[in-house]
C-alpha cells in the first residue's frame, strides 16, 4: 500500500522519520503549507534534486492526493528501495483534521 492518511503522516512527522515533499505550485504552497516540508512543484519535479532520504520515509503531498501520486510514481521508478508514500487527501485532509499550517 502506498497511501497514508493525515493522522499517520502527523504521527510519522512527530517521530521525525519522514521527508515530506509538497508538489503543489508556488501560489498554493504560499497560501498554506505544512511546516518542515520540502517544496518541489510537480511542474519542475526532479527526484534527483530532492534531499537524500537518509533512511527516512519519503512522503509526497499535494492538494488532495492526485499530483502527489504522480510524483511518487516517478520517484519510485528512480529510487525503488526507498520507502515512499502518497499522502491521500493532501493539505485539505490535513486542515480538515485541524492540524497546523503556515499561511
N, CA, C and O of each residue as an XYZ file, in Angstrom:
412
protein
N       0.850     -1.195      0.000
C       0.000      0.000      0.000
C       0.885      1.245      0.000
O       1.859      1.329      0.748
N       0.532      2.202     -0.845
C       1.362      3.397     -0.965
C       0.686      4.653     -0.440
O       1.304      5.718     -0.434
N      -0.567      4.564      0.001
C      -1.277      5.739      0.510
C      -1.249      5.770      2.036
O      -1.339      4.736      2.697
N      -1.123      6.981      2.578
C      -1.259      7.175      4.019
C      -2.251      8.311      4.246
O      -2.526      9.099      3.341
N      -2.783      8.386      5.462
C      -3.734      9.438      5.793
C      -3.075     10.510      6.662
O      -1.904     10.396      7.027
N      -3.840     11.544      6.984
C      -3.321     12.694      7.731
C      -2.841     12.310      9.129
O      -1.814     12.809      9.590
N      -3.568     11.439      9.798
C      -3.187     11.039     11.161
C      -1.856     10.289     11.140
O      -0.997     10.512     11.994
N      -1.693      9.406     10.169
C      -0.438      8.665     10.041
C       0.709      9.615      9.732
O       1.779      9.516     10.333
N       0.490     10.535      8.797
C       1.541     11.486      8.453
C       1.955     12.304      9.666
O       3.147     12.467      9.927
N       0.997     12.812     10.397
C       1.341     13.621     11.571
C       2.142     12.799     12.584
O       3.118     13.293     13.148
N       1.745     11.579     12.811
C       2.463     10.704     13.743
C       3.902     10.484     13.276
O       4.841     10.586     14.065
N       4.061     10.183     11.997
C       5.412      9.968     11.467
C       6.245     11.239     11.542
O       7.439     11.180     11.834
N       5.628     12.385     11.282
C       6.355     13.652     11.363
C       6.804     13.917     12.802
O       7.917     14.392     13.023
N       5.962     13.619     13.762
C       6.320     13.813     15.169
C       7.484     12.914     15.567
O       8.282     13.274     16.433
N       7.581     11.748     14.937
C       8.694     10.829     15.196
C       9.967     11.273     14.476
O      11.061     10.810     14.799
N       9.821     12.174     13.499
C      10.969     12.719     12.778
C      11.606     11.804     11.766
O      12.766     11.997     11.400
N      10.871     10.809     11.306
C      11.489      9.859     10.374
C      10.932      9.952      8.956
O      10.861      8.945      8.251
N      10.534     11.167      8.530
C       9.999     11.350      7.182
C      10.600     12.577      6.499
O      11.015     13.537      7.148
N      10.633     12.513      5.194
C      10.903     13.661      4.338
C       9.608     13.878      3.575
O       9.219     13.043      2.759
N       8.933     15.003      3.836
C       7.667     15.302      3.171
C       7.947     16.268      2.027
O       8.586     17.303      2.215
N       7.461     15.916      0.841
C       7.674     16.723     -0.359
C       6.329     17.247     -0.842
O       5.451     16.474     -1.225
N       6.175     18.568     -0.821
C       4.956     19.242     -1.290
C       5.141     19.540     -2.770
O       6.037     20.296     -3.143
N       4.293     18.946     -3.623
C       4.457     19.097     -5.071
C       3.433     20.050     -5.697
O       3.257     20.067     -6.915
N       2.762     20.841     -4.855
C       1.831     21.832     -5.403
C       2.626     22.983     -6.019
O       3.845     23.057     -5.861
N       1.941     23.862     -6.708
C       2.611     25.011     -7.313
C       2.800     26.126     -6.273
O       2.174     26.109     -5.213
N       3.662     27.082     -6.587
C       4.086     28.108     -5.635
C       2.913     28.846     -4.979
O       2.909     29.021     -3.761
N       1.933     29.276     -5.751
C       0.809     30.031     -5.180
C       0.054     29.195     -4.148
O      -0.364     29.715     -3.113
N      -0.120     27.914     -4.423
C      -0.804     27.025     -3.474
C       0.026     26.856     -2.204
O      -0.499     26.912     -1.091
N       1.307     26.652     -2.384
C       2.223     26.477     -1.257
C       2.238     27.719     -0.374
O       2.187     27.623      0.852
N       2.308     28.890     -1.014
C       2.347     30.145     -0.256
C       1.052     30.401      0.511
O       1.064     31.049      1.557
N      -0.056     29.893     -0.008
C      -1.355     30.074      0.638
C      -1.404     29.340      1.984
O      -1.876     29.889      2.979
N      -0.920     28.112      2.005
C      -0.872     27.311      3.240
C      -0.020     26.076      2.996
O      -0.191     25.384      1.992
N       0.893     25.803      3.913
C       1.697     24.585      3.805
C       2.025     24.046      5.191
O       1.912     24.746      6.198
N       2.427     22.809      5.212
C       2.792     22.125      6.447
C       4.226     22.504      6.785
O       5.103     22.485      5.922
N       4.452     22.844      8.031
C       5.792     23.235      8.459
C       6.783     22.090      8.251
O       6.500     20.934      8.567
N       7.943     22.439      7.715
C       9.018     21.476      7.569
C       9.025     20.672      6.291
O       9.896     19.822      6.105
N       8.060     20.921      5.389
C       8.039     20.169      4.133
C       9.085     20.715      3.165
O       9.511     21.865      3.273
N       9.482     19.883      2.234
C      10.379     20.297      1.154
C       9.495     20.642     -0.043
O       8.687     19.819     -0.474
N       9.640     21.836     -0.573
C       8.810     22.288     -1.690
C       9.485     21.989     -3.022
O      10.613     22.417     -3.269
N       8.782     21.246     -3.880
C       9.239     20.995     -5.252
C       7.996     20.776     -6.107
O       7.443     19.677     -6.126
N       7.548     21.830     -6.823
C       6.314     21.695     -7.607
C       6.416     20.597     -8.664
O       7.481     20.351     -9.230
N       5.298     19.955     -8.911
C       5.263     18.875     -9.893
C       5.734     19.365    -11.261
O       6.351     18.603    -12.006
N       5.457     20.612    -11.599
C       5.858     21.149    -12.906
C       7.376     21.197    -13.069
O       7.873     21.283    -14.192
N       8.112     21.143    -11.968
C       9.583     21.155    -12.017
C      10.155     19.945    -11.277
O      11.312     19.964    -10.857
N       9.351     18.897    -11.117
C       9.762     17.772    -10.281
C      10.924     17.002    -10.896
O      10.884     16.599    -12.058
N      11.949     16.813    -10.090
C      13.101     16.010    -10.477
C      13.553     15.257     -9.233
O      14.091     15.869     -8.310
N      13.348     13.948     -9.186
C      13.685     13.206     -7.974
C      15.158     13.302     -7.586
O      15.510     13.123     -6.420
N      16.012     13.582     -8.559
C      17.447     13.692     -8.269
C      17.789     14.977     -7.507
O      18.879     15.088     -6.946
N      16.875     15.941     -7.482
C      17.116     17.201     -6.780
C      16.528     17.231     -5.374
O      16.599     18.255     -4.694
N      15.959     16.135     -4.940
C      15.434     16.056     -3.578
C      16.570     15.739     -2.614
O      17.562     15.124     -3.006
N      16.434     16.155     -1.355
C      17.439     15.773     -0.364
C      17.498     14.255     -0.221
O      16.508     13.565     -0.465
N      18.644     13.746      0.170
C      18.811     12.323      0.431
C      17.867     11.919      1.564
O      17.815     12.586      2.597
N      17.135     10.849      1.374
C      16.173     10.406      2.384
C      16.854      9.977      3.680
O      16.240     10.038      4.745
N      18.099      9.550      3.609
C      18.881      9.143      4.790
C      18.105      8.203      5.703
O      18.057      8.397      6.918
N      17.501      7.190      5.107
C      16.781      6.188      5.878
C      15.368      6.575      6.288
O      14.668      5.791      6.929
N      14.946      7.783      5.921
C      13.588      8.222      6.259
C      12.609      7.774      5.180
O      12.997      7.480      4.049
N      11.334      7.729      5.552
C      10.276      7.509      4.576
C      10.089      8.809      3.800
O      10.187      9.891      4.379
N       9.823      8.719      2.507
C       9.554      9.895      1.691
C       8.056      9.935      1.418
O       7.475      8.976      0.911
N       7.440     11.073      1.768
C       6.001     11.245      1.625
C       5.743     12.362      0.622
O       6.313     13.446      0.744
N       4.897     12.112     -0.360
C       4.548     13.119     -1.352
C       3.169     13.669     -1.043
O       2.232     12.917     -0.773
N       3.052     14.995     -1.086
C       1.824     15.685     -0.681
C       1.462     16.763     -1.690
O       2.333     17.462     -2.209
N       0.162     16.890     -1.962
C      -0.339     17.971     -2.810
C      -1.637     18.484     -2.195
O      -1.796     18.461     -0.974
N      -2.557     18.940     -3.021
C      -3.820     19.466     -2.507
C      -4.728     18.353     -1.994
O      -5.267     18.432     -0.891
N      -4.890     17.291     -2.831
C      -5.812     16.232     -2.427
C      -5.277     14.817     -2.652
O      -5.897     13.856     -2.198
N      -4.160     14.666     -3.332
C      -3.558     13.345     -3.493
C      -3.272     12.899     -4.904
O      -2.594     11.889     -5.093
N      -3.762     13.612     -5.911
C      -3.551     13.202     -7.301
C      -2.154     13.491     -7.817
O      -1.474     12.590     -8.307
N      -1.722     14.732     -7.713
C      -0.385     15.108     -8.202
C       0.710     14.434     -7.387
O       1.750     14.050     -7.922
N       0.466     14.295     -6.097
C       1.484     13.668     -5.255
C       1.686     12.205     -5.638
O       2.803     11.696     -5.545
N       0.637     11.527     -6.062
C       0.789     10.146     -6.516
C       1.601     10.096     -7.805
O       2.387      9.168     -8.000
N       1.427     11.067     -8.679
C       2.244     11.128     -9.900
C       3.718     11.277     -9.539
O       4.565     10.564    -10.078
N       4.026     12.196     -8.636
C       5.410     12.414     -8.206
C       5.967     11.165     -7.528
O       7.121     10.795     -7.747
N       5.143     10.516     -6.703
C       5.594      9.312     -6.012
C       5.983      8.218     -6.993
O       6.978      7.521     -6.796
N       5.194      8.072     -8.051
C       5.491      7.042     -9.040
C       6.814      7.327     -9.765
O       7.596      6.412    -10.021
N       7.053      8.590    -10.089
C       8.319      8.961    -10.739
C       9.477      8.678     -9.786
O      10.477      8.073    -10.173
N       9.335      9.120     -8.540
C      10.380      8.902     -7.539
C      10.661      7.412     -7.366
O      11.815      6.987     -7.334
N       9.601      6.634     -7.256
C       9.735      5.193     -7.036
C      10.455      4.508     -8.195
O      11.163      3.522     -7.988
N      10.281      5.018     -9.401
C      10.964      4.441    -10.556
C      12.482      4.638    -10.444
O      13.250      3.788    -10.896
N      12.913      5.739     -9.851
C      14.338      6.028     -9.695
C      14.913      5.472     -8.398
O      16.077      5.075     -8.350
N      14.092      5.443     -7.344
C      14.557      5.012     -6.028
C      13.615      3.949     -5.445
O      12.966      4.193     -4.428
N      13.538      2.783     -6.076
C      12.586      1.760     -5.624
C      12.900      1.188     -4.243
O      12.032      0.584     -3.613
N      14.112      1.368     -3.776
C      14.489      0.822     -2.469
C      14.198      1.783     -1.322
O      14.381      1.426     -0.158
N      13.744      3.004     -1.637
C      13.404      3.974     -0.596
C      11.908      3.878     -0.321
O      11.091      3.955     -1.238
N      11.563      3.709      0.941
C      10.160      3.618      1.333
C       9.480      4.952      1.031
O       9.902      5.991      1.537
N       8.427      4.930      0.206
C       7.759      6.176     -0.183
C       6.252      5.988     -0.238
O       5.744      4.904     -0.523
N       5.547      7.099      0.047
C       4.093      7.053      0.181
C       3.449      8.291     -0.420
O       4.078      9.341     -0.552
N       2.188      8.144     -0.780
C       1.344      9.246     -1.213
C       0.435      9.634     -0.050
O      -0.234      8.786      0.541
N       0.423     10.932      0.271
C      -0.462     11.432      1.320
C      -1.834     11.651      0.697
O      -2.097     12.691      0.093
N      -2.705     10.656      0.851
C      -4.052     10.707      0.292
C      -4.876     11.759      1.021
O      -4.969     11.749      2.249
N      -5.469     12.661      0.255
C      -6.266     13.737      0.847
C      -5.503     15.034      0.938
O      -6.103     16.106      1.018
N      -4.181     14.954      0.928
C      -3.319     16.131      0.874
C      -3.574     17.180      1.943
O      -4.067     16.889      3.032
N      -3.222     18.403      1.595
C      -3.344     19.520      2.532
C      -4.790     19.717      2.983
O      -5.036     20.159      4.105
N      -5.742     19.391      2.116
C      -7.150     19.522      2.503
C      -7.471     18.607      3.680
O      -8.121     19.041      4.632
N      -7.033     17.362      3.635
C      -7.270     16.427      4.732
C      -6.526     16.878      5.988
O      -7.046     16.767      7.097
N      -5.314     17.386      5.809
C      -4.521     17.876      6.934
C      -5.291     18.981      7.673
O      -5.400     18.961      8.899
N      -5.817     19.935      6.912
C      -6.539     21.059      7.515
C      -7.888     20.611      8.082
O      -8.330     21.142      9.101
N      -8.545     19.646      7.443
C      -9.811     19.120      7.967
C      -9.632     18.525      9.361
O     -10.548     18.567     10.183
N      -8.452     17.973      9.622
C      -8.155     17.416     10.943
C      -7.757     18.509     11.937
O      -7.559     18.228     13.119
N      -7.642     19.738     11.470
C      -7.261     20.840     12.351
C      -5.777     20.901     12.643
O      -5.357     21.582     13.579
N      -4.980     20.200     11.857
C      -3.538     20.213     12.058
C      -2.975     21.561     11.570
O      -3.530     22.156     10.646
N      -1.895     22.043     12.171
C      -1.397     23.383     11.866
C      -0.773     23.515     10.476
O      -0.173     22.579      9.946
N      -0.937     24.709      9.907
C      -0.297     25.062      8.642
C       0.349     26.440      8.789
O      -0.001     27.222      9.673
N       1.282     26.705      7.915
C       1.874     28.043      7.815
C       1.184     28.734      6.666
O       1.173     28.228      5.544
N       0.609     29.887      6.941
C      -0.131     30.617      5.894
C       0.514     31.963      5.635
O       0.039     32.723      4.791
